[in-house]
Amino acid sequence: LSSLSGLTHESHKKDVEQVYLRCSEGSIEWMYPTGALIVNLRPNTSPASYKHLTVCIKPFKDSAGANIYLEKTGELKLLVRDGERSPSKVYCFGYDQGGLFVEATPQQDISRKITGFQYELMNKGIASDLHTVSAPCRPCSDTEVLLAVCTSDFVIRGSIRDVTNEAEEQESIIHVGVNKLYRQKSKVFQLTGESGNWRGQIKTLLECGVRPGDGDFLFTGRMHFGEARLGCAPRFKDFQRMYKEAKDKGLNPCEIGPD
């Protein structure tokens, strides 16, 4: 978390401050914004790999006091307008498309304003995943499922215990009971209660219309801003069939115990 305060240079309201961030993910919090910030993302990777990176930002729910622009060679493109209320909206762009320019808007009382957002840098191949970006509700093909098993941040066998719909954020929260944990990048799925059951939550778009149902599924997906986002989720019996067929032909991209 990088935290800055505009009060340190309130008398110079046209000041532009440079900020350099080395982490691949984190957040910026600008209290009492005045002037402007240039946010330079400089991950600890080879500069040659920068062209393969995508930057995503997610404004804090109550972020206010500044406009956020994409800046390249002096040209500004508005990303997030001050006061825009789009809960959970994520803005992404190629690393080579420019940097972030955050400009404070005129305020009568800056002490009440805090501008902030989370950021993530990821490989373009992950960020442009066709299933999650262009058609998030489309069922995955057999090939996509088998590849998701190998590359996802989490892979679990489980059932849908309940679904909570959040109309304001246009999202559904899937409450999952885990029967088998194959992989998880972050500890989203944890042991709970005296029964020792594994449980966790996965988010997806409200438009996908997920509902509680019987039977087990193979849930796969990625971590995004600290949340598990749903990728491919076939019924488990269908996954067993496609895995066996691919294995018999020597075409499965990686090994995983499907039982």
N, C-alpha and C positions, 0 to 999 in steps of 0.2 A: 504494500500500500504506500503510494506516494501522496503526502498531504502538504498542501501549500496554502498560503494566506495572502490575499490581496492587500491587507492592511499594512504590510511591510513597505508597500510602495504606492499608497493611496495618493500621495501628492504628485505622483507622476503617472497619471491615468492613461498615458499613451505608451507606457513601458511594455516591452515584449520580453518575456522571460523564457529561456531555453530550459527544457527538462529532458534528461537522457535516462531511458529505461533499458536495463539489460535483461530483464526476465522475459520469458516467453508468455507469461500471463501475470495479471495483477490488476491493480486499480489506481485511479487518480482521483483525489478529492481536493477541490480548489475552493477554499472557504473565502467568503467576502471577495468575489472576483472583481478585479479592475485591470484594465489594460488587456494583455493577451498572453497566451502561452503557446509556444511551439513545442509539441511533444515528439521527441525523437526516439523511435524504437530501434535499439541496437542490440539484438539478441546475440548471445555468445556462440554464434555459429559463423562459419565461413561466409564472407560477403558474397561469394559466388552462389550461395544457396538462397540469397535474399529473393531472387526472382521467382523462386518456387513457393514463396510464403504468401498467405492471405492473412490480413488483419481484420479482426471482428471487434466491435465495441458494443457494449450494452449499457446505456445510461441508467444511473440510479433512478429509482421510482420518483423521488422528489427532487431530482436535479433541476436547478434553475439558476439564472443569472448570466448565462453565456450561450452563444451559438458555437456549434462545433463544425468546422469545415475540413475538407480534404484539400491540402495545399500542395501544388507542384509548380516550381519555377515562377512563383509569384501569383499564380492563378488560384482562385478559391472556388470550391464547389461545396455548397451547403449540404451537410449530412444531417444534423439535428438542430432544429430551430429552438431557441429558448422558449420554454413553456410547453413544448410539444409533449403530449401525454399519450404515449404508446407503450403500455406495460409489456415488458418482456420482448420488445422489438430489438432485433440485433441488426447492426449495420456492418457490412463486410466490403472489403476492397483489396485489390492486389497490393502487396508491399511496394511494388514498383510504380504504383499509381500516384504516390505522394505520401506526405506526412499529415499529422493532425495539427490544425491551427484552431485554438480555442480562444474566442474573443468575447470579453465581457460586454454585456449590453448595459446602456445607461440605467442607473437605478437611483431612486430616492434614498433607499436605505439598504446598503449592501450587506449590512450585518445579518440580514435575514436570508441571504442567498448562499447556497452551496451548490457548486457544479461538480458532478462526479460521474464516473463511468468505469466499468470493468473492461479489460481488454484481453484478447487472446491472439497469439500468432500460431498458425497451423499450416501444415502442408496443403498446397492447392488441391491435391488429389482428394484429401479428406474433406476440405471445405466445399468442393464442388460435387460431392457425392450426389449423383442424379436422384437416388431414391429419397434422400432427405431434403433436397432443395427443390427440384422441379416437380416431383410427384410423390410427396411424403406419405400419401395414403394408399398408393398402389401396392398390391401384393408383390412380393419379391419373386423372381424366377428362381429355379433350383440353383443355378450358377451363382446368383447374387447371395442366396442363403449360405451356400458353402463357403463363399469368399468372406461373408460377414463373420462366420464362425472363426475364421483365421485372423481377421484384422480388427474386430470390434474391441472397444474398451471394456465391455462386459458381455459375458455369455452365460446365461442361466437357464435351467429348466424350472418352470414354476407355473402357478395358477393365478388367475385374476381374482383376488379376494373382494375388491371393490373398485369403483371408478368415481372420482370426484371431478366434476366439471367446473371450471372457472371461466365464466362468461366474459368477465372484464378483460382477462388476459388471453382469451380465446385458446385455452389449453385444457387438456384433460390430464389428471394425475391417476396413474394406474397403480393401485396398491397390490403388490405382488407377494405371494407366499412362495418361498424358494424351496424346491425339492432337491436340486443339485446345483452347486456353484462351480462352473468350469473356470471362469476368469472374471476378475474385476480390477480395474485400474485404481479406483478410489473406493473407500469403504462405504459405498452407498447401501449395500446389502449387509445387514448385521444381525447377530443373534439377539433375540428379544424375549423377555419373559422367562419364567421358570421352565416353560416347556422346551426351551432351547431351539425354537424355530427361527429360521433365517427369513427376514422380511426386508422390504425396501420399496421405493417409489420410482416410477419411470414416467417421464412427461412426454406427451405427444400433442398434436394439434387437435383442437376441439372438433374441427371439420371432419376428422377421420372417424368420428362416431364410435369410439371404443366402448364396449359394454361388458359388464361382468358375464362370464360364461363358464360352463363346465369344461373339465379336461385340462391337460397340461400343454404349455406352449414352450417353444425355445425363444427366449427373449434375447435379442442382441441390440447393440447401440453404442453410442459414444457419449463421453462426458463433455458437457458444454457449459461453461461458466458455473462449474461446480454441481451441475445437475445431470442426471442420467436422461438422455434423449433416446427415444425408441427408434430402432432401425428396422431390420427384418424380424418378424415374429410369427413364424409358421406354427401350426399345431405340431406338437412333438412327434406324433406318429407319422406325419408327413415328412418331418426332418429325418426321422429314422429311415424312411423309404429312400429319400433322395441321397442320403449319406451312403447307404448300402449299395445303391445302384452305381454311384460314382466310384466307390471303393472297389467294386467288382471289375470295373473298367480301368482301374488305376488312374482315375481322373480327379480324385478328391485332393484339393490343394493343401490340406494339412490334416493331421490325425487328431481325433478327439473321440473319447469314449461316448458313443451315442446312447448307451443304456442308462 
